[in-house]
Amino acid sequence: MYTISKEFHFSASHQLHGLPDGHQCGRLHGHNYIVVAVLASNTLDATGFVRDYGQLSAIKDYIDNKLDHRHLNDVFDCPTAENMAEALFDKFRLLYSELVAIRISETPRTWAEYRP
């Protein structure tokens, strides 16, 4: 199995609801997010790629135009990293058949991954 990944960055705010009073994530706050798209294949194309990294521009364009410097509550029903990873996976799975996972980081020490 061959696996590749590409990393994308954006900054955005969100506010999580339904948390205990005083929980820091219940307040309006922001993160410098990292999104990693993971693709895998048992075979390589004629060029020797799982997929040309340049072909992942639809992910970059979506992040740049729909997520970067936005309030994520306006984009997602529940903007946790876990839910956003699943939503991004679902959005791009039909475009990239090799997509096996989306990982999202809100801080340098935290990651959420959606892998069906």
C-alpha positions as CSV (number, residue, x, y, z in Angstrom):
1,M,0.0,0.0,0.0
2,Y,1.3,3.4,-1.0
3,T,0.2,6.4,1.2
4,I,0.7,10.1,0.6
5,S,-0.5,13.1,2.5
6,K,-0.8,16.8,2.0
7,E,-1.1,19.5,4.6
8,F,-3.3,22.7,4.4
9,H,-3.5,25.6,6.9
10,F,-6.2,28.1,7.8
11,S,-7.2,30.3,10.7
12,A,-10.8,30.6,11.9
13,S,-13.0,31.1,15.0
14,H,-15.7,28.9,16.5
15,Q,-17.7,28.4,19.6
16,L,-18.8,25.0,20.9
17,H,-22.2,24.7,22.6
18,G,-23.6,22.3,25.1
19,L,-20.4,22.3,27.3
20,P,-20.4,22.8,31.1
21,D,-20.5,26.4,32.3
22,G,-17.1,27.9,32.2
23,H,-15.6,25.5,29.7
24,Q,-13.0,27.4,27.7
25,C,-14.3,26.0,24.4
26,G,-17.7,27.4,25.1
27,R,-16.3,30.9,24.6
28,L,-15.8,32.4,21.2
29,H,-12.2,31.6,20.3
30,G,-10.0,30.7,17.3
31,H,-7.3,28.3,16.1
32,N,-4.6,28.1,13.5
33,Y,-5.9,24.8,12.0
34,I,-3.9,22.2,10.1
35,V,-5.8,19.9,7.7
36,V,-4.1,16.7,6.4
37,A,-5.6,14.8,3.5
38,V,-4.3,11.2,3.5
39,L,-4.6,9.2,0.2
40,A,-3.7,5.6,-0.4
41,S,-3.5,3.1,-3.2
42,N,-2.3,-0.4,-3.9
43,T,-1.0,0.8,-7.3
44,L,0.7,3.8,-8.7
45,D,-0.3,5.7,-11.8
46,A,1.9,5.8,-15.0
47,T,3.9,8.6,-13.5
48,G,4.6,6.7,-10.3
49,F,2.2,8.7,-8.1
50,V,-0.7,7.7,-5.8
51,R,-2.0,11.1,-7.0
52,D,-0.2,14.2,-8.2
53,Y,-0.2,16.7,-5.2
54,G,-1.2,19.5,-7.6
55,Q,-4.5,17.7,-8.2
56,L,-5.5,18.3,-4.6
57,S,-6.1,22.0,-5.4
58,A,-9.8,21.6,-4.8
59,I,-9.2,21.0,-1.1
60,K,-6.9,24.0,-0.9
61,D,-9.4,26.2,-2.8
62,Y,-12.3,25.1,-0.5
63,I,-10.2,25.8,2.6
64,D,-9.0,29.2,1.3
65,N,-12.4,30.3,0.2
66,K,-14.8,28.8,2.7
67,L,-12.9,28.2,5.9
68,D,-10.0,30.6,6.2
69,H,-10.7,33.6,8.4
70,R,-14.4,32.5,8.9
71,H,-16.5,31.8,11.9
72,L,-16.9,28.0,11.6
73,N,-20.3,28.0,13.3
74,D,-21.5,29.6,10.1
75,V,-20.1,26.7,8.0
76,F,-20.7,23.6,10.1
77,D,-23.5,22.6,12.4
78,C,-21.1,21.5,15.1
79,P,-17.6,22.8,14.4
80,T,-15.5,20.3,16.5
81,A,-12.4,19.0,14.8
82,E,-13.9,15.5,14.7
83,N,-17.1,16.7,12.9
84,M,-15.1,19.0,10.5
85,A,-12.8,16.0,9.6
86,E,-15.8,13.9,8.7
87,A,-17.5,16.7,6.7
88,L,-14.3,17.4,4.7
89,F,-13.8,13.7,4.1
90,D,-17.4,13.4,2.8
91,K,-17.0,16.5,0.6
92,F,-13.9,15.3,-1.1
93,R,-14.2,11.4,-1.2
94,L,-16.1,11.5,-4.5
95,L,-13.5,13.7,-6.1
96,Y,-10.5,11.7,-4.8
97,S,-11.2,8.0,-4.7
98,E,-7.8,7.4,-3.0
99,L,-8.8,9.5,0.0
100,V,-8.7,7.4,3.2
101,A,-8.6,9.9,6.0
102,I,-8.8,13.6,7.0
103,R,-6.9,14.8,10.0
104,I,-7.4,18.2,11.7
105,S,-5.3,19.9,14.3
106,E,-6.4,22.8,16.4
107,T,-3.2,23.1,18.4
108,P,0.3,21.6,18.0
109,R,-0.6,18.9,20.4
110,T,-4.1,17.9,19.4
111,W,-5.4,16.0,16.4
112,A,-8.7,14.5,15.3
113,E,-9.0,12.1,12.4
114,Y,-11.9,10.7,10.4
115,R,-11.2,7.5,8.7
116,P,-14.3,5.4,7.7
